[in-house]
Amino acid sequence: MWMCYGGKMNAIISNDGHIPSWPTTIVFSWAHNHAVDDPQFLQFRDVSPSVKEKFIKLFQDGHSASSALKLHKEDLAKEHGENYDKIVADRHFCPDLQFCYRLYYNIFRKKTKCISKKKVNQLIQEKITSYNEENGDCILSKVVDDEVVIAIVTPFMSRVHSTVPSAGQVVFMDHSTGDHGSSQLFMMMTDSWAGGLPVGCFITRSDSTQAIIAGLQMVQELVGDGSFYGRGKDGPQLFLTDNLEPERVAISSVYPSSKQLLCIFHVLRSFWQFLFDGQSQVDVQDKIHLFQLMKSLLNAATEADMETHFNLIQINPVVCKYENVFHHFQEIFGQRQLWALCHMDFQELSLTGNTANNFLDAAVLVLKDRLLKQSQVVQTLQVLELVTNKLDTLFRTRMEDLAEGKVTRALTRRYVSIHSLSAYKQDSITQSPPLTFIMSDKKGTHTVDMNVGLCTCQSGISGGTCKHQCALIRLYNIQKWKFSTVPNEATKKWLLYLAQGDLLADLDKFFQRLKEGLSRAPATFTRPVKKFLHQSARCESDSSLAQALLSFKPQGSTSSVFVERQKKRQANHCAESQRNKVARVEESADLEISSQETERSKMEAQQRCQDKDVVPANETEVSGDPEEETDYVNINVSPVSAGDVSSIQEVTLPHSPEAEDITNNAVSL
């Protein structure tokens, strides 16, 4: 049977008895009877080797299976943008969680070793040193109570301090918590037209007052006197914090002139988690009503309104049904001095938008843009890598998207882990109070409050982004969560400055460096500068000039790569020469042995012919009976020595079994 594969006919050996009677040719046309790009089939593809290597590297850096998968999805979202939905559905590029667990436990635990604490500290210091050498003094570290505290202010954060007015008005403090002993990231963010923007952060394993004070002091040292829109060491006018007592004490110590309030969003998030965690024993139909009562209490504009709302809550029949809920309302009302905006003198602070709703909207928008969630915070090295490698890229890319008018892409990047939104239809979603929805999927029914951006799913219950929120934004066109188009050219320039810095100033520094070099060392710079000017003059269009700039590479890095390649080529050449030398020696030895065996076989054949009185073929006399015919076989034997071929000699042997054996031996030699 023959089979056509790859344009070639290949014979197939088979024991099928029907083949002689029914010969068959099978031709593969590779025409599928289904869509090859259907996610239903792409989920069964094998994971690519490069993706496996990436996950093993993430495991070595301290990631768990789930956090490594989430980080990989974020990378895919940033790389593929609007095509993210298709890429993430392909298992070749985005493995499922079960594969990540199998890879971690079956391969990583067996074939790799976790790096030691000493090695981790060494890698942390190397990372800090290399980042500071490339970007200036952006990271400081300090040991407090035997724990390392690392403060980070990237160049992007420094530009936020100097150009965003709200950085001097309101700063939101939020920290990502993890398991006991894991690292915590304290983020400092401010509100802006483009959403939440970071102004600094610090990493510590301890939430003690001293550790937080050290982190705040190092952030202030990195930014300098121009911090918080020129307020410097006075800090912002107002800090909105979460419910962490050491954090509030530390802020009062470092920035005594700044006011503090407990962020309303944190209070609402805590109450939402209390209602929907499954231990409150509150009926499903009552949860939404109780949450609306809490929002009305927190949004009270005056102290009298707050008293009125609380009195109504105390006699509400739904609240009275649940003793634990009643006590929760009393506890929050007792802490009203910490969170109530009506107790704050805003005329003193001269803040813009000083209503409870404005602060709540700002808080939920800012805290949506947190980079790290609880499941990602594991090791200090891991958090440092994420902040330095991902955070700046995330916000700079958003600024560029908004400046270019790509508001949909900016929204997609905010919800980086969202896909398969086509599963949600508007007719299957129930809306009860305004912007409160009930929607179902394969994993169950979820309640979503789009006023504050909270959901009952695992990601949304902590205030993070989730696919349910993203689906509702698209289906109901909720403008509150969408980015606006750039209103004017000044805003566009500001966005580009935040994303890229002052490119004109950097360009002036570059040319100033060339001028100084030409004046200081004309012998070194004259010829390269002339060639540069000559080549740039040939770039008639902007696109050709841009391509020429993209082709520029530092000579140091290029030469080092060239040297490495040259060394590799030389090593391969030496190894190949050695192998050829050994092969020639072995070949010469084999030829010598072959020549000796051929000579010995020739002499034995001649000796046997003489013993049997065989007459050569060129003689006319034949011994023995003339009627007896003897068959003769002519053999050409070529004795070969190393590097030399002698003349061919002819030997005539009688046709006998013994002579035939000699003939076969000679021919084989």
C-alpha positions in Angstrom: 0.0 0.0 0.0 1.2 3.5 -0.8 0.5 6.6 1.1 1.1 10.2 -0.1 2.5 12.3 2.7 4.2 15.7 2.2 4.1 15.3 -1.6 5.9 12.0 -1.6 4.7 8.5 -2.1 5.7 6.2 0.7 5.3 2.4 0.9 3.6 1.0 3.9 4.3 -2.6 5.0 1.1 -4.3 6.2 -0.1 -7.8 6.9 -3.6 -7.0 5.6 -4.7 -9.8 3.2 -6.9 -7.5 1.2 -4.0 -5.3 0.0 -3.0 -7.6 -3.0 -6.5 -7.6 -4.3 -7.5 -4.1 -3.4 -4.5 -1.8 -3.7 -5.2 1.6 -2.2 -3.5 5.0 -2.3 -4.3 7.3 0.7 -3.7 11.0 0.2 -4.0 13.4 3.1 -5.4 16.8 2.1 -5.5 18.3 5.6 -8.9 19.7 5.1 -10.7 19.9 8.5 -14.5 19.5 8.7 -14.6 22.1 11.6 -13.3 25.6 12.3 -9.6 25.3 13.3 -9.7 28.5 15.3 -12.8 27.6 17.4 -12.0 27.9 21.1 -13.9 24.6 21.7 -11.0 22.8 19.9 -8.1 25.1 20.7 -8.4 24.3 24.4 -7.0 20.8 23.7 -3.8 21.9 22.0 -0.5 21.1 23.6 1.2 23.8 25.6 4.3 25.3 23.8 7.8 24.6 25.2 8.5 28.3 25.5 5.4 28.7 27.8 6.6 25.8 29.9 10.0 27.4 30.4 8.4 30.7 31.3 6.2 29.0 34.0 9.2 27.2 35.5 11.1 30.5 35.7 8.1 32.0 37.5 8.0 29.1 39.9 11.6 29.6 40.7 10.9 33.3 41.4 8.4 32.3 44.0 5.1 32.2 42.2 2.4 29.7 42.9 0.5 28.0 40.0 -2.4 30.4 40.2 -0.3 33.6 40.5 2.0 32.5 37.6 -1.0 31.9 35.4 -2.5 35.2 36.3 0.7 37.0 35.5 1.0 35.2 32.2 -2.5 36.3 31.2 -1.6 39.9 32.0 1.5 39.6 29.7 -0.7 38.2 26.9 -3.2 41.0 27.4 -0.5 43.7 27.1 1.1 41.9 24.1 -2.0 41.1 22.0 -4.4 43.9 23.1 -7.8 43.4 21.3 -6.9 39.9 20.2 -6.4 38.8 23.8 -9.7 36.9 23.9 -8.6 34.6 21.0 -5.1 34.1 22.3 -6.2 33.2 25.9 -8.6 30.6 24.6 -5.7 28.8 22.8 -4.1 26.3 25.2 -0.9 26.4 23.2 -0.3 30.0 24.4 -2.4 30.0 27.6 -2.5 26.7 29.6 -5.3 25.8 32.0 -4.9 25.9 35.8 -4.7 22.1 36.0 -1.7 22.1 33.7 0.0 24.7 35.9 -0.5 22.6 39.0 0.8 19.5 37.3 3.8 21.3 36.0 4.5 22.7 39.4 4.2 19.5 41.4 5.3 16.9 38.9 8.2 18.8 37.3 9.2 21.8 39.3 9.2 20.1 42.7 11.2 17.1 41.3 13.6 18.7 38.9 14.4 22.1 40.4 15.4 23.5 43.7 13.9 26.5 45.5 16.4 29.3 45.8 17.7 29.9 49.3 17.0 33.0 51.4 20.6 34.1 51.0 20.3 33.8 47.2 17.0 35.7 47.3 18.6 38.6 49.2 21.5 38.6 46.7 19.1 38.7 43.8 17.1 41.6 45.4 20.3 43.7 45.8 21.3 43.0 42.3 17.9 44.0 41.0 18.0 47.2 43.1 21.5 48.1 41.8 20.8 47.4 38.2 17.5 49.4 38.3 19.1 52.4 39.9 22.0 52.4 37.5 19.6 52.5 34.6 16.9 54.9 36.0 18.7 56.9 38.7 18.0 56.6 42.4 14.5 55.0 42.4 14.8 52.3 45.0 16.0 52.4 48.6 16.2 49.5 51.1 16.5 49.5 54.9 16.5 46.8 57.6 13.9 47.4 60.3 13.4 44.8 63.1 15.3 42.2 61.1 13.0 42.7 58.1 14.0 44.4 54.8 11.8 47.4 53.8 12.1 48.4 50.1 10.7 51.8 48.9 10.2 52.4 45.2 9.5 55.6 43.3 9.8 55.0 39.6 10.4 57.8 37.0 6.7 57.6 36.2 5.7 58.2 39.8 8.1 61.1 40.1 6.3 62.8 37.1 2.9 62.2 38.8 4.2 64.1 41.8 5.3 67.1 39.8 2.4 67.4 37.2 -0.8 66.0 38.9 -2.4 68.6 41.2 -4.4 66.0 43.1 -1.1 64.5 44.3 -1.0 67.4 46.7 -4.6 67.1 47.7 -5.7 63.5 48.3 -3.5 60.4 48.5 -5.1 56.9 48.9 -3.2 54.3 51.0 -3.9 50.7 50.3 -2.0 47.5 51.2 -2.2 44.0 49.7 -2.3 41.4 52.4 -1.3 37.8 52.0 -0.6 34.8 54.2 1.4 35.1 57.4 5.0 35.8 56.7 4.4 36.8 53.1 5.4 40.2 51.7 3.0 43.2 51.7 2.8 46.0 49.2 1.7 49.4 50.4 0.5 51.5 47.5 0.2 55.3 47.5 -2.1 56.5 44.7 -3.9 59.7 43.7 -6.9 60.5 41.5 -6.6 62.0 38.0 -8.5 62.4 34.7 -6.8 59.1 33.5 -7.8 57.1 36.6 -5.7 56.1 39.6 -2.0 56.9 39.3 0.7 55.7 41.7 2.9 58.2 43.6 5.0 55.6 45.5 5.1 52.3 47.2 7.1 50.2 49.6 7.4 46.4 50.3 7.7 44.9 53.7 6.9 41.6 55.4 5.8 43.4 58.6 2.9 45.7 59.1 4.4 47.3 62.2 4.4 51.0 62.7 8.2 51.2 62.5 8.3 49.4 59.2 5.6 51.6 57.7 7.4 54.8 59.0 10.6 53.6 57.3 8.8 53.0 54.1 7.2 56.5 54.1 10.4 58.2 54.9 12.3 56.5 52.1 9.6 57.4 49.6 9.9 61.0 50.7 13.7 60.8 50.4 13.4 59.5 46.8 11.0 62.2 45.6 12.6 65.1 47.5 11.2 68.5 48.1 9.1 68.5 44.9 6.9 65.7 46.2 3.1 65.9 46.4 2.9 68.7 43.8 5.4 70.9 45.6 4.2 70.4 49.1 7.3 68.4 50.0 7.7 67.1 53.5 4.3 68.5 54.5 2.7 65.7 52.5 -0.7 65.8 50.8 -3.6 67.6 52.5 -5.6 64.4 53.0 -4.8 60.7 53.3 -7.6 58.2 52.8 -6.5 55.0 54.4 -7.8 51.5 55.1 -8.6 50.2 58.6 -5.1 49.5 59.8 -4.0 51.3 63.0 -0.2 51.1 62.5 -0.7 52.7 59.1 -2.5 55.7 60.5 0.0 56.1 63.4 2.9 56.0 60.9 1.3 58.7 58.6 0.7 60.9 61.6 4.4 60.5 62.5 5.8 61.3 59.1 3.2 63.8 57.9 1.8 65.4 61.0 0.1 68.3 59.1 -1.9 65.9 56.8 -5.5 65.0 57.7 -6.6 61.4 57.7 -9.9 59.6 56.9 -10.9 56.0 56.7 -11.7 55.4 53.1 -15.4 54.8 52.5 -14.6 52.2 49.8 -12.8 50.1 52.4 -15.8 50.3 54.8 -18.2 49.2 52.0 -15.8 46.5 50.8 -15.5 45.1 54.3 -19.3 45.1 54.7 -19.8 43.5 51.3 -17.4 40.7 52.2 -19.2 40.2 55.5 -22.6 39.8 53.8 -21.5 37.5 51.0 -18.8 35.3 52.6 -21.3 32.6 53.4 -20.9 32.9 57.2 -23.3 35.8 57.8 -26.4 33.6 57.4 -28.2 36.4 55.7 -30.9 35.5 53.2 -30.0 36.3 49.5 -32.9 38.6 49.0 -31.9 40.7 52.1 -28.2 41.2 51.2 -28.8 43.8 48.5 -31.2 45.8 50.8 -28.8 45.8 53.7 -25.9 47.0 51.5 -28.1 49.9 50.2 -28.7 50.9 53.8 -25.0 51.0 54.5 -24.3 53.1 51.5 -27.0 55.6 52.5 -25.4 55.9 56.0 -21.9 56.4 54.6 -23.0 59.0 52.0 -24.8 61.2 54.5 -23.8 64.8 53.8 -24.3 66.2 57.3 -24.2 64.8 60.9 -27.9 65.3 61.3 -28.6 63.2 58.2 -26.3 60.5 59.5 -28.2 60.4 62.8 -31.5 60.2 61.0 -30.3 57.3 58.7 -28.9 55.4 61.7 -32.1 55.7 63.7 -34.1 54.4 60.7 -31.6 51.5 60.4 -32.0 50.5 64.0 -35.8 50.0 63.6 -35.6 48.5 60.1 -37.2 45.0 60.3 -34.7 43.5 57.9 -31.8 44.7 60.1 -33.5 43.4 63.3 -33.8 39.9 61.8 -30.0 39.4 62.0 -28.3 40.2 65.3 -24.8 40.1 63.8 -25.8 42.6 61.1 -27.3 44.9 63.7 -24.0 44.8 65.7 -22.0 45.5 62.5 -24.0 48.7 61.9 -23.5 49.8 65.5 -19.7 49.2 65.2 -19.4 51.2 62.0 -21.5 54.1 63.4 -19.3 54.1 66.5 -16.2 54.7 64.2 -17.8 57.6 62.3 -15.1 60.0 63.5 -12.7 58.0 61.3 -14.7 57.9 58.1 -17.5 60.6 58.2 -16.7 63.4 55.7 -19.2 65.7 57.5 -16.6 65.8 60.4 -13.9 67.2 58.1 -13.4 70.9 57.6 -13.0 71.0 53.8 -12.6 74.8 53.7 -9.4 74.3 55.6 -8.2 71.8 53.0 -9.4 73.7 50.0 -10.1 70.5 48.1 -12.0 70.2 44.8 -15.0 67.9 44.7 -15.4 67.6 48.4 -18.6 65.6 48.6 -18.9 62.0 49.8 -20.0 60.7 46.4 -17.0 62.3 44.7 -14.6 60.8 47.2 -16.3 57.4 46.9 -16.2 57.6 43.1 -12.5 58.6 43.2 -11.7 55.8 45.7 -13.3 53.0 43.7 -11.7 54.2 40.4 -8.3 54.6 42.0 -8.3 51.3 43.9 -9.5 49.5 40.8 -6.1 50.3 39.3 -4.1 48.5 42.0 -1.5 46.3 40.3 -1.3 43.5 42.8 -4.1 41.4 44.4 -3.9 39.2 47.4 -3.2 36.0 45.5 -0.1 37.5 43.9 1.8 38.7 47.0 4.2 35.9 48.0 7.9 36.9 48.1 9.7 40.2 48.3 11.7 39.4 45.1 8.5 38.5 43.3 6.7 41.8 44.3 9.8 43.8 43.4 9.9 42.3 39.9 6.3 43.0 39.4 6.5 46.6 40.5 9.6 47.5 38.5 8.7 45.5 35.4 4.9 45.6 35.2 3.6 48.7 37.1 5.4 51.4 35.0 4.6 49.5 31.8 0.9 49.2 32.7 0.4 52.9 33.4 2.6 54.2 30.7 0.8 52.1 28.1 -2.6 53.4 29.4 -1.4 57.0 29.0 -0.3 56.3 25.5 -3.6 54.6 24.6 -5.6 57.5 26.0 -3.4 60.1 24.2 -4.0 58.2 20.9 -7.7 58.0 21.5 -7.8 54.2 22.1 -10.1 54.3 25.1 -11.5 50.8 24.4 -8.0 49.4 24.6 -7.3 51.3 27.8 -10.5 49.8 29.4 -9.5 46.3 28.2 -6.0 46.7 29.8 -7.7 47.6 33.1 -9.6 44.3 33.0 -6.5 42.4 31.9 -7.7 38.9 33.0 -11.1 39.1 31.3 -12.2 36.9 28.4 -15.1 34.9 27.2 -17.5 37.8 27.6 -19.7 36.5 24.8 -21.3 34.1 27.4 -23.2 36.9 29.0 -26.4 38.3 27.4 -28.5 41.2 28.5 -31.7 39.2 28.6 -30.2 36.8 31.2 -29.3 39.6 33.6 -31.6 41.0 36.3 -31.3 44.6 37.5 -32.9 45.4 40.9 -31.8 48.7 42.4 -30.0 51.2 40.1 -26.7 49.7 38.9 -27.1 46.5 41.0 -27.3 43.3 38.9 -27.8 39.6 39.3 -26.2 37.4 36.6 -25.5 33.7 36.2 -22.8 31.6 34.6 -21.5 28.1 34.8 -20.0 28.7 38.2 -23.2 30.0 39.8 -25.1 33.2 40.4 -23.3 36.5 41.2 -24.5 39.8 42.5 -22.7 42.9 41.2 -22.9 46.5 42.5 -21.6 48.8 39.8 -21.9 51.9 42.0 -18.8 50.8 44.0 -17.5 48.1 41.7 -18.0 45.0 43.9 -19.0 41.5 42.9 -19.6 38.3 44.8 -17.1 36.3 42.7 -13.6 35.5 44.0 -11.9 38.4 42.2 -14.6 41.0 42.6 -15.4 40.5 46.3 -12.1 42.2 47.3 -12.8 45.2 45.1 -10.8 43.9 42.1 -11.7 43.7 38.5 -13.7 40.7 37.2 -15.4 39.5 34.0 -18.9 40.2 35.4 -18.1 43.9 35.9 -16.5 44.2 32.5 -19.5 42.5 30.8 -21.9 44.9 32.5 -19.9 47.9 31.4 -20.1 46.8 27.8 -23.7 45.6 27.8 -25.2 48.6 29.7 -22.7 51.2 28.6 -21.9 52.4 32.1 -19.9 55.6 31.5 -18.7 55.8 35.1 -16.2 53.0 34.5 -15.1 54.1 31.0 -12.3 56.3 30.0 -13.2 59.6 28.2 -11.6 60.8 25.0 -8.9 63.4 25.3 -10.6 66.8 25.6 -7.9 69.0 24.2 -4.3 69.1 22.9 -2.9 70.2 26.3 -4.2 67.0 28.0 -2.7 64.9 25.2 0.7 66.4 25.7 0.4 65.9 29.5 -0.5 62.2 28.9 2.5 61.7 26.6 4.8 63.5 29.1 3.6 61.1 31.9 4.2 58.1 29.7 7.5 59.1 28.1 9.0 61.9 30.1 10.5 65.1 28.5 11.8 63.7 25.2 12.9 67.2 24.0 15.0 67.7 27.1 16.6 64.3 26.7 17.3 65.0 23.0 18.9 68.3 24.0 21.1 66.5 26.5 22.1 64.0 23.7 23.2 66.7 21.3 24.9 68.6 24.0 26.9 65.5 24.8 27.9 65.2 21.1 29.0 68.9 21.0 31.1 68.5 24.1 32.6 65.3 22.8 33.5 67.0 19.5 35.1 69.9 21.3 37.0 67.8 23.8 38.2 65.0 21.4 37.8 66.0 17.8 40.0 63.1 16.6 37.5 60.7 18.1 34.2 62.4 17.1 34.8 64.2 13.8 34.6 61.2 11.5 31.5 59.6 13.1 29.6 62.9 13.4 30.3 63.7 9.7 29.1 60.2 8.7 26.0 60.6 10.9 25.1 63.9 9.3 25.7 62.6 5.8 23.5 59.5 6.4 20.7 61.6 8.1 20.7 64.0 5.1 19.8 61.0 2.9 16.6 60.4 4.9 14.2 62.5 2.9 11.0 61.4 4.6 10.0 61.2 8.3 9.4 57.5 8.1 12.9 56.8 6.7 14.4 59.0 9.5 12.4 57.1 12.1 13.6 53.8 10.7 17.2 55.0 10.8 16.8 56.0 14.5 15.3 52.6 15.3 18.4 50.9 13.8 20.7 52.7 16.2 22.3 50.3 18.8 25.0 50.9 21.5 28.4 49.8 20.2 29.2 48.2 23.5 26.3 45.8 23.5 26.8 45.0 19.8 30.5 44.3 20.1 30.0 42.1 23.2 27.5 40.0 21.3 29.9 39.9 18.3 32.7 38.7 20.6 30.6 36.0 22.1 29.6 34.8 18.7 33.2 34.8 17.5 34.2 32.8 20.6 31.5 30.3 19.9 32.5 30.0 16.3 36.1 29.4 17.2 35.2 26.8 19.8 33.0 25.0 17.2 35.8 25.2 14.6 38.3 23.7 17.0 36.0 20.9 18.0 35.3 20.2 14.3 39.0 20.2 13.5 39.7 17.8 16.3 36.9 15.4 15.2 38.2 15.5 11.6 41.7 14.7 12.8 40.6 11.7 14.8 38.5 10.5 11.9 41.4 10.8 9.5 43.6 8.8 11.8 41.0 6.1 12.2 40.4 6.0 8.5 44.2 5.6 7.8 44.4 2.7 10.3 41.4 1.0 8.7 42.9 1.3 5.2 46.3 -0.1 6.5 44.5 -3.1 7.9 42.5 -3.6 4.7 45.6 -3.4 2.6 47.4 -6.1 4.7 44.4 -8.4 4.5 44.1 -7.9 0.8 47.8 -8.8 0.3 47.4 -11.9 2.4 44.4 -13.1 0.5 46.2 -12.6 -2.8 49.2 -14.6 -1.6 46.9 -17.4 -0.3 45.0 -17.6 -3.6 48.3 -17.8 -5.6 49.6 -20.5 -3.3 46.5 -22.6 -3.7 46.6 -22.3 -7.4 50.1 -23.5 -7.5 49.3 -26.4 -5.2 46.5 -27.6 -7.7 48.7 -26.9 -10.8 46.2 -24.4 -12.2 47.3 -23.1 -15.7 46.9 -19.5 -16.3 44.4 -18.5 -19.0 46.9 -17.0 -21.4 48.7 -20.4 -21.8 47.6 -22.9 -24.5 48.5 -26.1 -22.7 46.1 -27.6 -20.3 47.1 -30.4 -17.9 44.9 -33.4 -17.2 42.2 -34.9 -19.4 41.5 -32.6 -22.4 37.8 -33.5 -22.4 37.4 -32.4 -18.8 36.3 -28.8 -18.8 37.3 -26.5 -16.0 35.6 -23.2 -15.4 37.8 -20.3 -14.5 36.9 -17.1 -12.8 38.8 -13.8 -13.3 39.1 -11.6 -10.3 40.5 -8.1 -10.2 42.1 -7.5 -6.8 43.2 -4.0 -5.9 45.6 -3.9 -2.9 45.1 -0.5 -1.3 47.5 1.2 1.1 46.8 4.5 3.0 46.8 7.3 0.4 48.0 5.1 -2.5 46.3 2.8 -5.0 48.6 0.2 -6.7 48.0 -1.3 -10.1 45.3 -3.9 -10.5 46.5 -7.5 -10.8 44.6 -10.3 -12.4 44.4 -13.7 -10.8 42.7 -16.7 -12.4 41.0 -19.3 -10.1 39.2 -22.5 -10.9 35.4 -22.5 -10.3 35.2 -24.5 -7.1 33.6 -23.9 -3.7 37.0 -23.2 -2.2 37.9 -20.7 -4.9 34.4 -19.1 -4.6 35.0 -18.5 -0.9 38.3 -16.9 -1.7 36.7 -14.8 -4.4 33.9 -13.5 -2.1 36.5 -12.6 0.5 38.6 -10.7 -2.0 35.5 -8.9 -3.4 34.4 -7.9 0.0 37.8 -6.5 0.8 
